[in-house]
Amino acid sequence: MLAVGGQRVTEFLSSVLPVPGDSRLEDEFQRPLVTLTFAQSLDAKIAGKGGKQLILSGRESMLMTHWMRTKHDAILVGIGTALNDDPQLNSRHIPEDERPSHLPRPVILDTNLRLRPDCKLLKNYRERKGRRPWVICDANLSSGDGRKSILEDAGARVIGVPSVDVIWISSGFIVIPDLLKVLYNFGIKSLMVEGGATVIGSFLAECARTKPNTIIDTLIITIAPMLIGDDGVGYGEKLLATQIPSLKHIQTEVMGRDVVIVSALK
Ligand SMILES: NC(=O)c1ccc[n+]([C@@H]2O[C@H](COP(=O)([O-])OP(=O)(O)OC[C@H]3O[C@@H](n4cnc5c(N)ncnc54)[C@H](OP(=O)(O)O)[C@@H]3O)[C@@H](O)[C@H]2O)c1
């Protein structure tokens, strides 16, 4: 079992995360190194009924996640998570005397600019407690009924990226390879994708579709000893077998009461 102190967690993460500056990826694909990571229950749910936010990770694996945040240039969530959980995406669980000064950049996938200007991410930026959030919207979104300027006034940097229509929803989804290219060109060399359900599913599907440029480099899933039930929120439920990438096992660690499984994408 991994005793979770800053040094041990750092060693664990260094042994499983790819090294920034990997020339193969940077030269060939011009995208950041991508870590997809989330916590799930034993029955593969990431949230409760109706999207209710659940604290699935125990103390040790939560600390590991906060350390992982410090090892990435940016953290990405979908607008569903931003509206539902109002996350801070910082590393506040690390004791102050151990906490690295690096703050990851929050990135929100928000095709139609639905982010609330009073959300914690923007508030933290205004109070100098977080980096300026980047809100990724559809490049063809006309002024968004003034929502663009409202979000910019609240502190966001709004970036347009092409979107594509998705069969099961009326609006478009940001095109993931285009998004990664844009982030890379803006200096993001490592990206941690934290969810939620729809984002996890679309990154996995994109990974299978674009093989061998796998999109995700490392998948780190924390499994908590809990059962949520069928009315909880799962991920990848709409994905067909052909839309699921193959995994190569890298490492499994027990952290407190949780199991953390690290895989690479084949
Ligand atoms: N356990 C965990 O580790 C964990 C982590 C994070 C979140 N969660 C949970 O996940 C739930 C939220 O999941 P969710 O599915 O409702 O929302 P989500 O995945 O956070 O956001 C999905 C939304 O993002 C926008 N989007 C734009 N481009 C996209 C793309 N390429 N791929 C996917 N989405 C794109 C779409 O909305 P627009 O069309 O409006 O832009 C889409 O509906 C919450 O209950 C939260 O608590 C759990």
The ligand as an SDF file (V2000), in Angstrom:
LIG
                    3D

 48 52  0  0  0  0  0  0  0  0999 V2000
  -16.2160   11.4890  -10.1140 N   0  0  0  0  0  0  0  0  0  0  0  0
  -15.4980   12.3550  -10.7880 C   0  0  0  0  0  0  0  0  0  0  0  0
  -14.2650   12.2260  -10.8290 O   0  0  0  0  0  0  0  0  0  0  0  0
  -16.1650   13.4960  -11.5110 C   0  0  0  0  0  0  0  0  0  0  0  0
  -15.3530   14.4720  -12.1200 C   0  0  0  0  0  0  0  0  0  0  0  0
  -15.9910   15.5200  -12.7960 C   0  0  0  0  0  0  0  0  0  0  0  0
  -17.3730   15.5630  -12.8600 C   0  0  0  0  0  0  0  0  0  0  0  0
  -18.1190   14.5960  -12.2760 N   0  0  0  0  0  0  0  0  0  0  0  0
  -19.5830   14.6300  -12.3800 C   0  0  0  0  0  0  0  0  0  0  0  0
  -19.9530   14.6360  -13.7520 O   0  0  0  0  0  0  0  0  0  0  0  0
  -21.2440   15.2330  -13.8480 C   0  0  0  0  0  0  0  0  0  0  0  0
  -21.2560   16.1890  -15.0230 C   0  0  0  0  0  0  0  0  0  0  0  0
  -21.1490   15.4370  -16.2300 O   0  0  0  0  0  0  0  0  0  0  0  0
  -21.9280   15.9160  -17.5330 P   0  0  0  0  0  0  0  0  0  0  0  0
  -21.8470   14.8230  -18.5180 O   0  0  0  0  0  0  0  0  0  0  0  0
  -23.2690   16.4250  -17.1530 O   0  0  0  0  0  0  0  0  0  0  0  0
  -21.1260   17.2100  -17.9940 O   0  0  0  0  0  0  0  0  0  0  0  0
  -19.6330   17.4360  -18.5200 P   0  0  0  0  0  0  0  0  0  0  0  0
  -19.0890   16.1950  -19.1110 O   0  0  0  0  0  0  0  0  0  0  0  0
  -18.8680   18.1040  -17.4490 O   0  0  0  0  0  0  0  0  0  0  0  0
  -19.8860   18.5430  -19.6530 O   0  0  0  0  0  0  0  0  0  0  0  0
  -20.4980   18.1270  -20.8550 C   0  0  0  0  0  0  0  0  0  0  0  0
  -20.8630   19.3240  -21.6700 C   0  0  0  0  0  0  0  0  0  0  0  0
  -19.6800   20.0020  -22.1340 O   0  0  0  0  0  0  0  0  0  0  0  0
  -19.9460   20.5880  -23.3920 C   0  0  0  0  0  0  0  0  0  0  0  0
  -18.9870   20.1000  -24.4000 N   0  0  0  0  0  0  0  0  0  0  0  0
  -18.4820   20.8890  -25.3860 C   0  0  0  0  0  0  0  0  0  0  0  0
  -17.6650   20.1850  -26.1500 N   0  0  0  0  0  0  0  0  0  0  0  0
  -17.6300   18.9210  -25.6570 C   0  0  0  0  0  0  0  0  0  0  0  0
  -16.9470   17.7450  -26.0640 C   0  0  0  0  0  0  0  0  0  0  0  0
  -16.1070   17.7080  -27.1130 N   0  0  0  0  0  0  0  0  0  0  0  0
  -17.1620   16.6170  -25.3770 N   0  0  0  0  0  0  0  0  0  0  0  0
  -17.9760   16.6120  -24.3040 C   0  0  0  0  0  0  0  0  0  0  0  0
  -18.6670   17.6990  -23.8680 N   0  0  0  0  0  0  0  0  0  0  0  0
  -18.4770   18.8660  -24.5450 C   0  0  0  0  0  0  0  0  0  0  0  0
  -21.3640   20.1790  -23.7830 C   0  0  0  0  0  0  0  0  0  0  0  0
  -22.2720   21.1840  -23.3510 O   0  0  0  0  0  0  0  0  0  0  0  0
  -22.6080   22.4160  -24.3280 P   0  0  0  0  0  0  0  0  0  0  0  0
  -23.1030   21.8260  -25.6010 O   0  0  0  0  0  0  0  0  0  0  0  0
  -23.5770   23.2650  -23.6240 O   0  0  0  0  0  0  0  0  0  0  0  0
  -21.2940   23.1040  -24.5200 O   0  0  0  0  0  0  0  0  0  0  0  0
  -21.5890   18.9450  -22.9400 C   0  0  0  0  0  0  0  0  0  0  0  0
  -22.9450   18.6740  -22.7020 O   0  0  0  0  0  0  0  0  0  0  0  0
  -21.5220   15.9440  -12.5370 C   0  0  0  0  0  0  0  0  0  0  0  0
  -22.5280   15.2210  -11.8410 O   0  0  0  0  0  0  0  0  0  0  0  0
  -20.2070   15.8730  -11.8060 C   0  0  0  0  0  0  0  0  0  0  0  0
  -20.3760   15.7810  -10.3930 O   0  0  0  0  0  0  0  0  0  0  0  0
  -17.5420   13.5760  -11.5990 C   0  0  0  0  0  0  0  0  0  0  0  0
  1  2  1  0
  2  3  2  0
  2  4  1  0
  4  5  1  0
  4 48  2  0
  5  6  2  0
  6  7  1  0
  7  8  2  0
  8  9  1  0
  8 48  1  0
  9 10  1  0
  9 46  1  0
 10 11  1  0
 11 12  1  0
 11 44  1  0
 12 13  1  0
 13 14  1  0
 14 15  2  0
 14 16  1  0
 14 17  1  0
 17 18  1  0
 18 19  2  0
 18 20  1  0
 18 21  1  0
 21 22  1  0
 22 23  1  0
 23 24  1  0
 23 42  1  0
 24 25  1  0
 25 26  1  0
 25 36  1  0
 26 27  1  0
 26 35  1  0
 27 28  2  0
 28 29  1  0
 29 30  1  0
 29 35  2  0
 30 31  1  0
 30 32  2  0
 32 33  1  0
 33 34  2  0
 34 35  1  0
 36 37  1  0
 36 42  1  0
 37 38  1  0
 38 39  2  0
 38 40  1  0
 38 41  1  0
 42 43  1  0
 44 45  1  0
 44 46  1  0
 46 47  1  0
M  CHG  2   8   1  16  -1
M  END
$$$$
